[in-house]
C-alpha cells in the first residue's frame, strides 16, 4: 500500500496545478451510468424501454429528463437536447465509488480537479461532478444501499464499459491513470501503425473506460468527426452471456432498433452487436469473455463477469 501511495503522489505532482495525492484514494468500483441528450424524448423512451427493456424512472438531476434502469444501480440518463449547438449527444459519464464524500475531498485536495457540490437523490445515492482534462463531465456516484439486481426483461442488466472521443491520450492518462488509478486493459486499431481504442479498467473493478481516439495517430481523422461519427464514438456497452441468444431474443420480440449492425467478432476477440438510439448514440452488446485471441495487444487484466 505504501508503494501505491507514493506512486500516485509522484504522478499527481507531474500535472499542472497538482499537489501530492492526499493519502489512499476511496474505491472507484465500476460504471454507474452514461447520460445522453435526445432530440425527441418520446422516441428515446421507446428505444430504451422497448429495445433495451429498461425500466423508466424519474431523474433527480432534471425534471425533464429520465433514467432508464438496466439494474437497480446501472442506468442510462436521457436529457432533452433543446437547442444544443454541439453535434455531440454525450452529457456525462459516471462511475461508482464506495464513498462519494471522501472521494470528493480526496480529489479537491489533490489539486487536479474542481469538484462540484455533493448531491443526494431521493433513494439515498450521493454524487458529485468534475471534468476531465478534455472538458468531459465526469460524475462519481455512491449508490444507495442494497443489492444490484437486473431489471426483468432487460436485454442486459450489466453495463461493462463506456467510451468517448479522446483527442490527447497523454492528457487524459494524466487524470484517469496517473491520478485516479485506472489500469491498462487492452488497446487496438484497424491498422498496425495506428491506435484507435485504448481501454483501461476502473481501479477497483473490471468495468472499463475506452478512449475512442480521434485525430493524429488514429484512423478517425478530425474531418470525419460529425454527428453520426460522434454517436458511434460516444457509447456504452452492455454485457451479454451469449450474443446469438441476445440477438435472437431482440429479433423474435421485434425489439431490434431500426438502425443496427452485427453480430460480428471484434478485434478484441469478443462477439459484439450494435444498436442505435434515435439520435445515433451507440449501444454495444458485447460478450463478457473473448472467444478468440485479440489483435494488437493482449489483455492485461481479467475481463468482467456477470
Secondary structure by P-SEA (a helix, b strand, c coil): caaaaaaaaaaaaaccccccccccccccccccccccccccaaaaaaaaacccbbbbbbbcccccbbbbcccccbbbbbbbbccccccccccbbbbbbccaaaaaaaaaaaccccccccccccccccccccccccccbbbbbbccccccccccccccccccbbbbbbccaaaaaaccccccbbbbccccccccccccbbbbccccccbbbbccccccccccccccccaaaaaaacbbbbbbccaaaaaaaaaaaccccccccccccccccccbbbbbcccbbbbbbbbccccccccccccccccccc
